[in-house]
Amino acid sequence: MTQPLSKDNITKLLKRVRIRSQKSQKAESDIILLAVSKTRPADDVRAAYDCGLTQFGENYLQEAVDKITDLADLPITWHFIGPIQSNKTRPIAEHFQWVQSIERPKIARRLNEQRPDSLPPLQVCLQVNISSEQSKSGVSLNELDELAALVDELPRLQLRGLMAIPAATDSESEQRATFAALRKAFEQLKLKHPQIDTLSMGMSGDMESAIAEGSTMVRIGTAIFGPRQG
Ligand SMILES: *Cc1c(COP(=O)(O)O)cnc(C)c1O
């Protein structure tokens, strides 16, 4: 059994966001808080929603679709942030408003083809492999421009920005260097795609560094819901 959601966690987290964004001369409202609810039951998502959170991120497709169906009465914005297999793109295109983990052309093309006409375009971030010494997923910086150009051409996808999951480290200077590199890639991409507005970086353990380096969206699981089991 996981612990039930604690409202206190959310209050503390919002305070962390506020303090760090003030330090960076930013409004707290400049930072979107994405609650990462993977492995958590729908009741926890509902409780978090009742505490004022409205955007949720999920990694595992079937689990996510079950929760989205259960919680259809709530106006939640759902983000898919997990690895995408090409035979699983259709339910993603049908159930989510955002996809942050696009790293290859094939996935982008399939999501574009499968996005229902009755829905607005899928809002997408490209996942960048920013700490390449690790075998983390994501498009390499070398191939980023090409993938962005492709996504920009696809009518049912709307390019919103970049996402990365850096290798975990406790060193603040390493965290900041990695986030700064992603920020630089974002600024460069913005020259060609001026509409992009989302730099999705920072998790429970490194969100202060991410905000300091210009994050516009932090993706927080543990600090909201407590540690995950297994
Ligand atoms: C699980 C996950 C998070 C949240 O991580 P925490 O350390 O629990 O805050 C953020 N982003 C992605 C892509 C994840 O898979």
The ligand as a Gaussian input file, in Angstrom:
#p B3LYP/6-31G(d) Opt

LIG

0 1
 C        8.966000       9.791000     -12.679000
 C        9.272000      10.961000     -13.518000
 C        9.310000      12.252000     -12.972000
 C        9.118000      12.558000     -11.499000
 O       10.211000      12.157000     -10.745000
 P       10.315000      12.464000      -9.166000
 O       11.740000      12.315000      -8.889000
 O        9.456000      11.449000      -8.492000
 O        9.817000      13.852000      -8.941000
 C        9.531000      13.313000     -13.843000
 N        9.705000      13.120000     -15.167000
 C        9.675000      11.904000     -15.724000
 C        9.850000      11.764000     -17.192000
 C        9.463000      10.788000     -14.921000
 O        9.453000       9.581000     -15.482000

